[in-house]
Structures are given as C-alpha cells and as structure tokens.
Amino acid sequence: MPRPHGFTYEERADGTVVITHGSRAAGTLRGARAEQFLAEAAGGDPQLVMARWTGNYKHGNERTARAHPRNRG
C-alpha cells in the first residue's frame, strides 16, 4: 500500500487549519480539533496524519474491489 502524499495544511491567523490535497480543500478544522491536529502532525508523519484526519486514505481492499464482478464495467 503506497504512503499518502500530496497533502498540505495551512494554519490561519484565527486558529483555523485548512487541509488541502492536490490544490483542493479536503477539510477545515477549528478550535480544539485544530489544536489536536497540529499536535499530531508535529509528532508524527504529517502526510499520514492529514490523510487520516480527512478520511482520504487507502484501506487495503482496493485491488480486491477492482476485481469484483460489479466493478468490472
């Protein structure tokens, strides 16, 4: 499973954190959630943390799902 990439975050003056993925907004965090995110991002792999917080990460079943008869097209 590939590592998440392409995420960036911007901390604004009012304390809001905006997470983007490939120039599109993926999430906005405010207040206590923004503080918790910043603490997690500073302590671990920021790309993985942003992927987890936005829900935009792979679950490991993509290859299996691609082969399912319903998804073959």
C-alpha positions in Angstrom: 0.0 0.0 0.0 1.6 3.3 -1.0 2.2 6.1 1.5 -0.2 9.1 1.4 1.2 12.1 -0.4 0.1 15.4 -1.9 -1.4 16.8 1.4 -0.6 20.3 2.7 -2.1 22.3 5.5 -2.3 26.0 6.3 -2.7 27.4 9.7 -4.6 30.7 9.6 -4.4 33.7 12.0 -7.8 32.9 13.5 -6.7 29.4 14.5 -8.4 27.6 11.6 -6.4 24.8 9.9 -7.2 24.1 6.2 -6.0 20.8 4.8 -5.7 20.5 1.0 -5.0 17.6 -1.2 -3.7 18.4 -4.7 -4.9 22.1 -4.5 -8.5 21.1 -3.4 -9.7 21.7 0.1 -10.0 18.3 1.9 -11.0 19.6 5.3 -11.2 22.5 7.7 -10.6 22.3 11.4 -11.4 24.8 14.1 -10.9 25.2 17.8 -9.8 22.2 19.8 -9.8 19.9 16.8 -7.3 22.2 15.0 -5.1 22.2 18.1 -5.2 18.4 18.4 -4.4 18.0 14.7 -1.4 20.3 14.9 0.0 18.4 17.9 -0.4 15.1 16.0 1.1 16.5 12.8 4.1 17.8 14.7 4.7 14.4 16.4 4.3 12.0 13.5 4.3 11.7 9.7 2.3 14.7 8.6 1.1 13.1 5.4 -0.3 10.1 7.2 -1.9 12.3 9.8 -3.6 14.5 7.2 -4.9 11.5 5.3 -6.3 10.1 8.5 -8.0 13.3 9.5 -9.6 13.9 6.2 -10.6 10.2 5.7 -8.8 10.2 2.4 -6.6 7.1 2.9 -6.5 3.7 1.4 -8.0 0.8 3.4 -6.1 -2.1 1.6 -9.1 -3.5 -0.2 -8.9 -1.5 -3.5 -7.3 -4.4 -5.5 -10.0 -6.8 -4.3 -12.8 -4.4 -5.0 -11.5 -3.7 -8.5 -11.8 -7.5 -9.4 -15.4 -7.8 -8.1 -17.9 -8.6 -10.9 -20.0 -5.5 -10.0 -16.9 -3.2 -10.7 -15.6 -4.8 -13.9 -17.5 -2.5 -16.1 
